[in-house]
Structures are given as C-alpha cells and as structure tokens.
Amino acid sequence: MSEEKFMEVSSRPAWMMLALLIIGFLNQALILLGYSPLPFSEGELETLLVTGYNITVGLIVWYKNMPTSKEGRIGTAVTRQLKKDKGIQ
C-alpha cells in the first residue's frame, strides 16, 4: 500500500476524532460558564442514554446469536447435529 493511500484511509477517522474532541471541549466550556448546551434535563438525558444503550446492546446480541448469513445457518445446523449426535452416544 502506498503512503498516499495510507494517508487517505487514516486521515478521515483522525479528523472525526479531532472534531468530536473539540465539540467535547466546547461543551465543557459552556457548562463551566453556566450555559446549558443541551435543551433537556439531566433525567431526560439519562433516560435517552440508557434507552440507546439497551437498543444497541439488544441489536448486537440479536445479531451475534442469529444465523443471519448462509454460513451462519450452515454452522448452526452443524452445531445442532453435533449436539444431537453427542446426546445419542
């Protein structure tokens, strides 16, 4: 891989992380100055974060435990057959 190609691939995430860091610093500065940058209460924010967390974790667990690809369905069938064979012996 050429150096130009490497710089192309790795620079986008670096800029995104820098932008998020700047937003975080700006948010902290506003809080220190007594301004509320978010137009909702702490309880509403907590509810939103917990709900988002639960939805994210639920989707990840569902995806990881469900055979969503052809290979996954084959693997599930093989595993079930192996468990069945083991129980017979």
Secondary structure, DSSP 8 states (H G I E B T S, - for coil): --HHHHHHHHHHHHHHHHHHHHHHHHHHHHHHTT--SSSS-HHHHHHHHHHHHHHHHHHHHHHHHS--SHHHHHHHHHHHHHHHHHHH-
